[in-house]
């Protein structure tokens, strides 16, 4: 899969910002290969949210990515995918 230079630079920034290890980088590469449309959109939105101040854990509090995006004029990171949106709920302790 070919990605733009801008997206590659954004992903390098994310890897550095979150201090991803080799396993995390490989997981991201595999996700992008498996479903490039979904995961390119997800990572682009996630990176934009982080640059606007999103942090998954703000102290002891969990911040839902989808809510942060809605409140800050960013697109739905999950593109209406209810399974992916459940990730947010699960980390917050709302889902099983």
C-alpha positions, 0 to 999 in steps of 0.5 A: 500500500502506498501512502502520501508523504504527508501521511507518512510524516504524520505517522512518524510524528505519532510513533514518536509522540506515543513512543510506540515500540516495534510491536505497535508499529507493526500492528499499525502497518498491518491494520493499514494493509488490511483496511487502508481506507478505514485505518488511514481515516482513523489515524488521520483523525486521531493525529488531528485530535491529538494535535488539538489536545486529545489525550486518551487518559487525562489524569485519571479520566478517560476521554472518548475519541469520538466525543472529543472529535465531535466537540472539536469539529473533527470527523467521526474517527470510526466512520459509523463503525459500531464495532470500532466505536465500542472500543471507546466504550470498552476502555471507558468501562461502558461496554463489554 
